[in-house]
Amino acid sequence: MNLMDMIRRQAVPAPWAEGEKIPWDEPGFSQRMLQEHLSQEHDAASRRFEIIDKHTSWIHHTVLGGVPTRILDLGCGPGLYSNRLAKLGHECVGIDFSPSSIAYARSRAQDGQLHCAYIHQDLRTADYGAGYGLAMSIYGELNVFRPAEAETILRRAYQSLTADGKLLLEVHTFEVVRRIGMQSPSWYSADSGLFSDRPHIYLKENFWDAQQAVATERYLVIDGATGNVTRHAASTQAYTDEQYRLLLEKCGFSELIFYPSLGGGANNAQTDFFAIVSRKKPADVAGRLLS
């Protein structure tokens, strides 16, 4: 894009029309995002390590009853949860679209001689394998996919689980997604940042599609030297609690338990998410649902 393209941009983009998500798979962006994942100054990309330690302890003791199992981590990032769960005796497989995150996760697992395998693939097309006692997707990862894609991911997670396997989701609340879409435009200038390692101006626009319940964030990055404009977009699907319940039941899960946060209790410091734990339905029941 150039500046004239930016000026004449579509006033309100349709959800997912201007991009699937921010460029996780682009090497430069991936490396800059990894630094945000590892930062101990905020919880904006991944949580600080002390919080992750509490979460993994809760997953191990409460969700899994302290019994080691095989875990599938969908959207694993740099392996901050899987590597810790492996230290508690679990065998983990993580899948993520970011090359730098996967490289970091592999390196840390190798250094610690952990039972972890990390796969650099898109969740929508990756081979999940089978034999897991737990499949998990945290930090609102499921919400970034179109509803049909989210359903496909959940059905494939179901197929990857053992007969008594569990699913752990950490998802966005409906209200927080709506607030994302209703935010005012913002901008800044910087010598370098997440979207570029060159001097640039960053502009962000937010849109809320009430009919589809989707928030779209549009990012415009203007290169300071050339004036060239790079556009990215990310859409986030909102669900009500009942819609989450119906989606999970449709994909073969039962015995749903809703928790106010990952970790089980109320978390006033981060109210954007909540957790759902469910169990794979018996094959004779689920087979009729999934056929």
Disulfide bonds with the S-S distance in Angstrom:
none
